[in-house]
Amino acid sequence: MKRTIVIMFLLSMSIIGACSDNGKNQDHISVAQSSKENNVASIEALQHIKDELNTAIPIKMPTMLPVAEDAFLTATTRAEENQIEIIFYESKEDLPINDLRLKDSATVIGRLLVKQYQSAEGASAQIAYNDFSQNGGQEVDLGYSIKGYQDAGAGALWTGWNEGRWALATHTRTDNPEAGVQLAKQVVEYLESHMLPIPKQYGMAQLDVYQSGNLIVWQDERLVYTLDSIQDPLQALEIAMAFYQ
């Protein structure tokens, strides 16, 4: 998969470590872009969020998150022995991390869940990886010499394909079949110039035409990263891309 990294920041402190209906025109899906100033602010905020977790789990944080020019990045955090949860928020006010007002006055950017397993094998079992070429289905050309495979059932239509160690699929309804292919082609084109994190061993992404149910999961040895609660499918990819190290 030919890709180049478009967003990467190197930090001395090593920051290791987002519903529309079927009338929505997928041509209007765009990747949110942050200003240079807000990227810098996001870096500082992400380090504060990581510090707030106070966890021994060796998590990696994204290097940036998309935040509007006049907004602040903040979060709620929860750390357990083998699991952490971060809900990232965009706020018009400069609210502290874990402020009770966030749920009512801020907008969710996305949720990150990181769980640590006793072994890499245990973590690997959590990844719903598919080799779509082995599953059958109707072939579709997604561009860039990539073939997708369509599978329908219970009113849902999935278009799945593989890139490296990633299994990706778009979801639409059977009465709107072209939307799934269109989104899949957008994703394939996007990934020609952007790099997802390299999973150890596998990763999967489910991207929804109707912007409800985007899910990106990947393994990093004993850790499993899950991104959800992100409405725009391409923005979900943008946030996942920010974990590339």
C-alpha positions as CSV (number, residue, x, y, z in Angstrom):
1,M,0.0,0.0,0.0
2,K,1.7,3.1,-1.2
3,R,1.2,5.8,1.4
4,T,3.0,8.9,2.7
5,I,2.6,10.4,6.1
6,V,1.0,13.9,6.0
7,I,0.8,14.6,9.7
8,M,3.5,13.7,12.2
9,F,4.9,15.5,15.1
10,L,8.0,14.5,17.1
11,L,7.9,15.4,20.8
12,S,10.6,15.4,23.3
13,M,8.2,14.0,25.8
14,S,7.0,11.2,23.3
15,I,3.3,11.4,23.1
16,I,2.9,7.6,22.7
17,G,0.6,7.0,22.2
18,A,-15.5,10.9,16.1
19,C,-26.4,10.5,12.0
20,S,-27.2,11.4,8.9
21,D,-29.8,9.9,6.7
22,N,-29.5,8.2,3.3
23,G,-30.0,11.5,1.6
24,K,-26.6,12.6,2.6
25,N,-24.3,13.0,-0.4
26,Q,-21.1,11.2,0.2
27,D,-19.3,13.5,-2.2
28,H,-19.5,16.0,0.6
29,I,-17.5,13.8,3.1
30,S,-14.4,15.7,3.9
31,V,-11.4,15.2,6.2
32,A,-11.5,17.8,9.0
33,Q,-8.3,19.9,9.1
34,S,-7.0,21.7,12.1
35,S,-5.0,25.0,11.9
36,K,-1.3,25.0,12.8
37,E,-2.1,26.8,16.1
38,N,-4.7,24.3,17.1
39,N,-2.4,21.3,16.2
40,V,0.1,22.7,18.7
41,A,-2.6,23.2,21.3
42,S,-3.8,19.7,20.7
43,I,-0.3,18.3,21.3
44,E,-0.2,20.0,24.7
45,A,-3.7,18.9,25.6
46,L,-3.0,15.3,24.5
47,Q,0.0,15.1,26.8
48,H,-2.1,16.5,29.7
49,I,-4.8,13.9,29.0
50,K,-2.3,11.1,29.0
51,D,-0.8,12.4,32.3
52,E,-4.3,12.5,33.8
53,L,-4.7,8.7,33.2
54,N,-1.9,7.8,35.6
55,T,-1.7,4.3,34.2
56,A,1.1,1.8,33.8
57,I,-0.4,0.6,30.5
58,P,2.0,1.6,27.8
59,I,-0.5,3.3,25.5
60,K,0.2,5.4,22.4
61,M,-1.7,8.6,22.0
62,P,-2.6,10.3,18.7
63,T,-0.3,13.0,17.6
64,M,-3.2,15.3,16.8
65,L,-7.0,15.5,16.8
66,P,-9.2,17.7,14.6
67,V,-10.4,20.7,16.5
68,A,-12.2,23.7,15.2
69,E,-10.1,26.9,15.2
70,D,-12.1,28.6,18.0
71,A,-12.4,25.4,20.2
72,F,-10.5,23.6,22.9
73,L,-9.5,20.0,23.1
74,T,-10.3,18.2,26.4
75,A,-11.5,14.8,27.6
76,T,-12.9,12.6,30.2
77,T,-10.7,9.7,31.3
78,R,-11.1,6.4,33.1
79,A,-8.3,4.0,34.0
80,E,-8.6,0.5,35.3
81,E,-6.0,-2.1,35.9
82,N,-6.0,-3.5,32.3
83,Q,-8.1,-0.9,30.4
84,I,-8.3,2.8,29.8
85,E,-11.0,4.9,28.2
86,I,-10.7,8.4,26.9
87,I,-13.6,10.4,25.4
88,F,-12.2,13.3,23.5
89,Y,-14.3,16.5,23.4
90,E,-14.2,19.7,21.5
91,S,-15.3,22.6,23.7
92,K,-16.1,26.2,23.2
93,E,-14.9,26.8,26.7
94,D,-11.5,25.9,28.1
95,L,-12.8,23.3,30.4
96,P,-10.5,21.0,32.5
97,I,-10.1,17.3,31.9
98,N,-12.9,15.3,33.5
99,D,-15.0,18.4,34.1
100,L,-18.6,17.4,34.8
101,R,-19.9,20.1,32.4
102,L,-18.3,18.4,29.4
103,K,-21.2,15.9,28.8
104,D,-23.7,18.8,28.5
105,S,-21.7,21.6,26.9
106,A,-19.1,20.0,24.7
107,T,-19.1,17.9,21.5
108,V,-17.7,14.4,21.3
109,I,-14.8,14.0,18.8
110,G,-14.4,10.3,19.5
111,R,-13.7,7.6,22.0
112,L,-10.5,5.6,22.5
113,L,-10.5,2.3,24.4
114,V,-7.3,0.5,25.0
115,K,-7.3,-2.9,26.7
116,Q,-4.3,-4.9,27.7
117,Y,-4.4,-8.7,27.5
118,Q,-2.2,-11.3,29.2
119,S,-0.8,-12.4,25.8
120,A,-0.5,-11.3,22.3
121,E,-2.6,-14.4,21.3
122,G,-5.4,-13.2,23.6
123,A,-5.3,-9.8,22.1
124,S,-5.3,-11.2,18.6
125,A,-8.5,-13.1,19.2
126,Q,-10.3,-9.8,19.7
127,I,-9.7,-8.6,16.2
128,A,-12.4,-9.5,13.7
129,Y,-10.0,-9.8,10.8
130,N,-11.3,-11.2,7.4
131,D,-9.5,-12.1,4.2
132,F,-12.3,-10.9,2.0
133,S,-10.9,-12.6,-1.1
134,Q,-11.5,-15.9,0.6
135,N,-15.1,-15.1,1.6
136,G,-16.6,-14.9,-1.8
137,G,-19.0,-12.2,-2.8
138,Q,-19.4,-10.0,-5.9
139,E,-16.2,-8.4,-7.0
140,V,-16.0,-4.6,-7.4
141,D,-13.1,-2.4,-8.6
142,L,-12.1,0.1,-6.0
143,G,-9.3,1.6,-8.0
144,Y,-5.5,1.5,-7.5
145,S,-5.6,-2.2,-8.4
146,I,-7.6,-3.1,-5.3
147,K,-10.6,-5.4,-5.5
148,G,-13.5,-5.2,-3.1
149,Y,-16.1,-7.9,-2.3
150,Q,-19.7,-7.2,-1.6
151,D,-21.9,-9.2,0.7
152,A,-25.6,-8.5,1.5
153,G,-27.9,-9.7,4.2
154,A,-30.8,-8.4,6.4
155,G,-31.0,-5.2,4.5
156,A,-27.3,-4.4,4.9
157,L,-24.7,-4.3,2.1
158,W,-21.0,-4.5,3.0
159,T,-18.1,-3.8,0.7
160,G,-14.9,-5.3,2.1
161,W,-11.2,-5.4,1.0
162,N,-7.8,-5.9,2.5
163,E,-4.8,-3.6,2.5
164,G,-1.7,-5.0,4.2
165,R,-2.7,-6.3,7.6
166,W,-5.9,-4.3,7.6
167,A,-9.4,-5.6,6.8
168,L,-11.7,-2.7,5.8
169,A,-15.4,-2.6,5.0
170,T,-18.0,0.0,4.2
171,H,-21.7,-0.4,5.2
172,T,-24.7,0.8,3.4
173,R,-28.3,-0.4,2.9
174,T,-29.3,-2.7,0.1
175,D,-31.6,0.0,-1.3
176,N,-28.6,2.4,-1.6
177,P,-25.8,0.1,-3.0
178,E,-23.7,2.6,-4.8
179,A,-23.1,4.6,-1.7
180,G,-21.1,1.8,-0.2
181,V,-18.9,1.5,-3.2
182,Q,-18.4,5.2,-3.4
183,L,-17.3,5.4,0.2
184,A,-15.0,2.4,-0.3
185,K,-13.4,4.2,-3.3
186,Q,-12.9,7.3,-1.2
187,V,-11.2,5.3,1.5
188,V,-8.9,3.5,-0.9
189,E,-7.9,6.9,-2.5
190,Y,-7.4,8.4,1.0
191,L,-5.2,5.6,2.1
192,E,-2.9,6.0,-1.0
193,S,-1.5,9.1,0.7
194,H,-2.1,8.4,4.4
195,M,-0.7,5.7,6.7
196,L,-2.8,3.8,9.3
197,P,-1.0,2.5,12.4
198,I,0.9,-0.7,11.6
199,P,-0.9,-3.4,13.5
200,K,0.8,-6.2,15.3
201,Q,-0.8,-8.5,14.1
202,Y,-4.0,-7.3,12.5
203,G,-6.4,-4.3,12.3
204,M,-10.0,-3.9,11.1
205,A,-12.2,-0.9,10.1
206,Q,-16.0,-0.7,9.6
207,L,-17.0,2.6,8.0
208,D,-20.7,3.6,7.7
209,V,-22.3,5.5,4.9
210,Y,-24.9,6.9,7.3
211,Q,-22.2,8.0,9.8
212,S,-23.5,5.9,12.6
213,G,-21.3,3.0,13.7
214,N,-17.8,3.7,12.5
215,L,-15.4,1.4,14.2
216,I,-11.6,1.0,13.9
217,V,-9.7,-1.7,15.9
218,W,-6.1,-2.7,15.8
219,Q,-3.6,-4.8,17.8
220,D,-0.3,-3.7,19.2
221,E,1.2,-6.9,20.7
222,R,-0.8,-7.3,24.0
223,L,-2.8,-4.1,23.5
224,V,-6.0,-3.7,21.5
225,Y,-7.0,-0.2,20.4
226,T,-10.6,0.7,19.6
227,L,-11.8,4.0,18.1
228,D,-15.5,4.6,17.9
229,S,-18.1,7.4,18.5
230,I,-16.8,9.2,15.4
231,Q,-19.5,10.3,13.0
232,D,-17.6,11.0,9.8
233,P,-15.9,7.8,8.4
234,L,-13.0,9.7,6.9
235,Q,-12.5,11.6,10.0
236,A,-12.3,8.3,11.9
237,L,-9.5,7.3,9.5
238,E,-7.8,10.7,10.0
239,I,-7.8,10.1,13.8
240,A,-6.5,6.5,13.4
241,M,-3.8,7.8,11.1
242,A,-2.6,10.1,13.9
243,F,-1.5,6.9,15.9
244,Y,1.0,6.0,13.2
245,Q,4.5,6.0,14.7
